Amino acid sequence: MPDALAGTLHFLKGERDHAGAGSVLMGNAALMGNSAMDLCAAIGRAEKRIPPPLLAANIDLERSERGPMRTHVISFLKRLLGIHHQSGVEPLASMRTVGWRRHSYWVPEGLLGPESVCYCIGAGEDISFDVELRTNFGCQVFIFDPTPYGINHFAELERHVEQGKPFSTKAVNHPYTYDIDAASLARITFVPTGVWDRKTVLKFHDPQQADYASFSACLFQDSDKVVEAPVDRLANLMAELGHRTIDLVKIEIEGAEYRVIETIIEDRLDIKAILVEFDEVYHPRNKAYHFRVRRACSRLRKAGYVLVHSTPNFKRTFLRRDIYDRLRARSS
């Protein structure tokens, strides 16, 4: 590894987050370009936080478009801007995966039990995570999805379980077969209402992509297949269902996660864990999506949540600080 890059990586060990540099750079047009050199120049102009070894080496980024150097430099820049998937993560020692492959999340051990109430917002045609909350922990699970994919998939699962027949997801590669009995499935409540920032009727757009069964109110606006469905604010739905406290909320709603996160913060909802998939990683509206994700995560941290896990695709687990401290003390 070149000395300059080694110095850069050493510098990163002691630098978790450069919020000052990031805030200055957010408005810099150079960030919207593809050139790593433009990014370096923008960072240098905005705030002199590039470590001397990197500047002194005068690295030719043009020649390092391929290979490990480019990967390391891009990783460095993302960490500097606070948009790397590991930026701000404070991991817990004991966590486990729940759900199947892309639809799985990391859940802290000791968080959930039979008395736990879990809201799973967004279903589509894979509710492996939602079902395993019930089968693995005995939780009371409520699934929210107003679209045909989610409604029909849950109805099919109910029908197969009632008939004692196996039922699998429709994934082309690596389908998931549900393992749940009728008694456990009866403890899962399906609510055919979406979650938004107010009570209304929204248009949902079908991406019409193979092996992608998820309507969206925010993405796929050019789709010619649209349905209208009811939505409501999360605080209203909690009140209707008689819940003042939620142990876990999963948000997987194709670009609408930003609005729902804002309502959770604005309404000061009593939620212990928030698990969210930032869908723009898969379907970006533009190159600024990294900063929209960063802003949403920063808002959650300021509201008292700790980021305890993140995948490279920005599926993230947040814990309220008091819960984080309790679980961390238990595992130490």
C-alpha positions in Angstrom: 0.0 0.0 0.0 1.5 3.4 -0.9 2.7 5.5 2.1 0.3 8.3 1.2 -2.7 6.0 1.3 -1.5 4.4 4.5 -1.3 7.8 6.0 -4.8 8.6 4.8 -6.2 5.4 6.4 -4.4 6.0 9.6 -5.9 9.5 9.7 -9.3 8.0 9.3 -9.0 5.8 12.4 -9.2 8.9 14.6 -11.7 10.8 12.5 -15.3 9.5 12.8 -17.2 12.3 11.4 -16.3 15.7 9.8 -19.7 17.3 10.0 -18.2 20.8 9.4 -16.7 19.8 6.1 -19.8 17.9 5.0 -22.1 20.8 5.7 -19.9 23.1 3.6 -19.6 20.6 0.8 -23.3 19.8 0.5 -23.9 22.8 -1.6 -20.8 22.4 -3.8 -21.6 21.5 -7.3 -18.4 19.5 -7.6 -19.9 16.8 -5.4 -22.4 16.0 -8.2 -19.7 15.2 -10.7 -18.1 11.8 -11.3 -14.5 12.9 -10.9 -12.7 11.9 -7.7 -10.3 14.8 -8.5 -13.1 17.2 -8.4 -14.2 15.8 -5.0 -10.6 16.2 -3.6 -10.4 19.8 -4.9 -13.8 20.6 -3.4 -12.8 19.2 0.0 -9.6 21.1 0.0 -11.3 24.4 -0.8 -14.1 23.9 1.7 -12.1 22.8 4.7 -8.4 21.7 4.9 -9.1 18.3 6.3 -7.3 16.2 3.7 -4.2 14.8 5.6 -0.8 16.0 4.4 0.4 12.6 3.2 -2.4 12.4 0.6 -1.8 16.0 -0.6 2.0 15.6 -0.7 1.8 12.5 -2.8 0.0 14.3 -5.7 -1.8 11.0 -6.4 -2.8 10.6 -10.1 -6.4 9.7 -9.7 -6.9 9.5 -13.4 -4.6 6.5 -13.6 -6.2 4.9 -10.5 -9.7 4.6 -11.9 -9.3 0.9 -11.7 -7.9 -1.1 -8.9 -7.6 -0.8 -5.1 -6.3 2.8 -5.0 -9.5 4.2 -6.4 -11.5 2.1 -4.0 -9.5 3.3 -1.0 -9.7 6.9 -2.1 -13.5 6.8 -2.6 -13.9 5.1 0.8 -11.8 7.9 2.3 -13.9 10.6 0.7 -17.1 9.0 1.8 -15.9 8.7 5.4 -14.7 12.3 5.3 -18.2 13.4 4.1 -20.0 11.2 6.6 -21.7 9.2 3.8 -19.8 5.9 4.1 -22.1 3.1 5.2 -20.1 2.6 8.4 -20.0 6.4 9.3 -21.4 6.8 12.8 -22.0 3.2 13.6 -21.7 2.2 17.3 -22.0 -1.6 17.2 -23.4 -3.9 19.9 -21.6 -7.1 20.7 -24.6 -9.3 20.4 -26.9 -9.1 17.4 -28.5 -11.5 15.0 -30.0 -11.5 11.6 -33.8 -11.9 11.2 -35.4 -12.5 7.8 -34.2 -13.8 4.4 -31.3 -12.4 2.5 -32.0 -8.9 1.1 -35.1 -8.6 3.3 -33.3 -9.3 6.5 -32.2 -6.9 9.3 -29.9 -7.1 12.2 -31.7 -7.1 15.6 -30.0 -6.8 19.0 -30.2 -9.8 21.3 -32.4 -9.1 24.4 -34.5 -6.4 22.6 -37.6 -8.5 21.8 -39.9 -11.0 23.5 -43.5 -12.2 23.6 -44.7 -8.9 25.0 -43.1 -6.9 22.2 -45.1 -5.0 19.7 -43.6 -4.7 16.2 -44.8 -2.6 13.3 -43.6 -3.7 9.9 -44.2 -1.0 7.3 -44.0 -2.3 3.8 -44.5 -5.9 2.8 -44.4 -6.6 -0.9 -43.9 -10.3 -1.7 -41.4 -11.1 1.1 -42.5 -10.8 4.7 -39.8 -13.2 6.0 -38.6 -10.6 8.5 -42.1 -9.9 9.8 -42.9 -13.6 10.1 -39.7 -14.4 11.9 -40.4 -11.7 14.5 -43.3 -13.9 15.5 -41.7 -17.3 15.1 -38.3 -16.4 16.7 -39.4 -14.1 19.5 -43.2 -14.5 19.9 -43.8 -10.8 19.1 -47.1 -9.2 18.3 -46.6 -8.2 14.7 -48.6 -5.6 12.7 -47.9 -5.4 8.9 -48.9 -2.3 7.0 -49.2 -2.3 3.2 -52.0 -0.9 1.1 -50.8 -2.2 -2.3 -51.9 -5.3 -4.2 -48.6 -7.1 -3.9 -48.6 -7.0 -0.1 -52.3 -7.7 0.3 -52.3 -10.6 -2.1 -49.1 -12.1 -0.7 -50.4 -12.2 2.8 -53.7 -13.6 1.7 -51.8 -16.4 -0.1 -49.8 -17.2 2.9 -52.9 -17.4 5.1 -54.5 -19.7 2.6 -51.5 -22.1 2.3 -51.1 -22.2 6.1 -54.7 -23.0 6.6 -54.5 -25.8 4.0 -51.3 -27.1 5.5 -49.3 -26.5 2.3 -45.8 -25.0 2.0 -45.6 -21.5 0.7 -42.6 -19.7 -0.8 -41.8 -16.3 -2.1 -41.6 -15.7 -5.8 -38.0 -14.6 -5.9 -36.3 -15.9 -9.0 -33.1 -16.7 -7.1 -33.1 -18.1 -3.6 -36.9 -18.1 -2.7 -37.8 -18.2 0.9 -40.2 -20.9 2.3 -42.3 -19.7 5.3 -42.2 -21.9 8.4 -45.2 -20.8 10.5 -48.3 -22.5 11.9 -51.9 -21.3 11.9 -51.8 -20.3 15.6 -48.7 -18.1 15.2 -49.9 -16.6 11.9 -53.2 -15.6 13.7 -51.1 -13.3 15.9 -49.9 -11.4 12.9 -52.2 -8.5 12.0 -52.3 -7.3 8.4 -53.4 -3.6 8.0 -54.1 -2.6 4.4 -53.1 1.0 5.0 -49.9 2.7 4.1 -47.8 5.0 6.3 -47.3 8.6 5.3 -47.2 12.1 6.9 -51.0 12.5 6.9 -54.3 10.7 6.4 -55.1 10.8 2.6 -55.3 8.6 -0.5 -52.1 8.3 -2.5 -51.1 7.1 -5.9 -48.6 4.2 -5.9 -46.5 3.4 -8.9 -45.6 -0.1 -9.9 -41.9 -0.3 -11.1 -42.9 -3.1 -13.5 -39.5 -4.8 -13.0 -38.9 -8.5 -13.0 -38.5 -9.9 -9.4 -39.3 -6.5 -7.9 -42.8 -6.5 -6.3 -43.0 -3.1 -4.6 -45.2 -0.2 -5.4 -43.9 3.3 -4.5 -45.5 6.6 -3.7 -42.2 8.4 -4.4 -40.3 6.5 -7.0 -41.1 5.0 -10.5 -43.1 8.1 -11.5 -42.9 7.2 -15.2 -44.7 3.9 -14.7 -48.1 3.5 -16.4 -49.4 1.1 -13.8 -50.8 3.1 -10.8 -53.1 2.3 -7.9 -54.7 4.5 -5.3 -54.6 3.4 -1.7 -55.2 4.8 1.8 -52.4 6.1 4.0 -52.1 7.7 7.4 -49.7 9.1 9.9 -48.0 6.6 12.1 -49.1 8.4 15.3 -52.8 8.0 14.1 -52.4 4.3 13.4 -50.8 3.7 16.8 -53.7 5.5 18.4 -56.3 3.5 16.4 -54.6 0.2 17.4 -54.2 1.2 21.0 -50.4 1.3 21.2 -48.5 4.0 23.1 -45.2 2.2 22.9 -43.7 0.3 20.0 -40.7 -2.0 20.5 -39.6 -2.1 16.9 -40.6 -0.4 13.6 -39.4 -1.7 10.3 -39.6 0.9 7.4 -39.2 -0.5 3.9 -41.4 1.7 1.7 -39.5 2.6 -1.5 -38.4 6.2 -0.9 -41.1 7.3 1.5 -38.9 6.5 4.5 -37.7 10.1 4.8 -41.2 11.5 5.5 -42.1 8.7 8.0 -38.8 9.3 9.9 -39.7 13.0 10.1 -43.1 12.2 11.6 -41.6 9.9 14.2 -39.3 12.7 15.3 -42.0 15.4 15.1 -44.5 13.4 17.1 -41.9 12.1 19.6 -43.2 8.6 19.3 -42.2 6.1 21.9 -40.3 3.6 19.7 -37.3 1.6 21.0 -35.8 0.4 17.7 -36.1 1.8 14.1 -35.0 -0.4 11.2 -35.0 1.3 7.9 -34.0 0.5 4.3 -33.0 3.6 2.3 -34.3 2.6 -1.1 -32.5 5.4 -3.0 -29.4 3.2 -2.8 -31.1 1.0 -5.4 -33.2 3.7 -7.2 -31.5 7.1 -6.8 -33.4 10.1 -7.9 -30.1 11.9 -8.4 -26.5 11.8 -7.0 -27.4 13.8 -3.9 -29.2 10.8 -2.3 -26.2 10.1 -0.1 -26.8 13.4 1.6 -30.5 12.8 2.0 -29.7 9.5 3.7 -27.1 11.3 5.9 -29.6 14.0 6.9 -32.2 11.5 7.9 -29.8 9.5 10.0 -28.4 12.7 11.6 -32.0 13.7 12.5 -32.5 10.3 14.2 -29.3 10.6 16.1 -30.2 14.1 17.3 -33.6 12.7 18.4 -31.8 10.3 20.7 -31.1 7.2 18.5 -27.9 5.3 18.1 -26.9 3.7 14.8 -25.9 0.1 15.8 -25.7 -1.6 12.4 -25.5 -0.7 8.7 -25.1 -2.9 5.6 -23.2 -1.6 2.6 -26.6 -1.0 1.0 -27.7 1.2 3.9 -30.2 -1.1 5.7 -29.8 0.3 9.1 -30.7 -0.5 12.7 -31.2 2.4 15.2 -31.7 2.0 18.9 -33.0 4.6 21.3 -30.1 5.6 23.5 -31.5 4.3 26.8 -32.2 0.9 25.2 -28.7 0.9 23.7 -27.1 1.7 27.0 -29.0 -1.1 28.8 -28.2 -3.7 26.2 -24.6 -2.7 26.0 -24.2 -2.9 29.8 -25.8 -6.4 29.7 -23.4 -7.7 27.1 -20.2 -6.2 28.7 
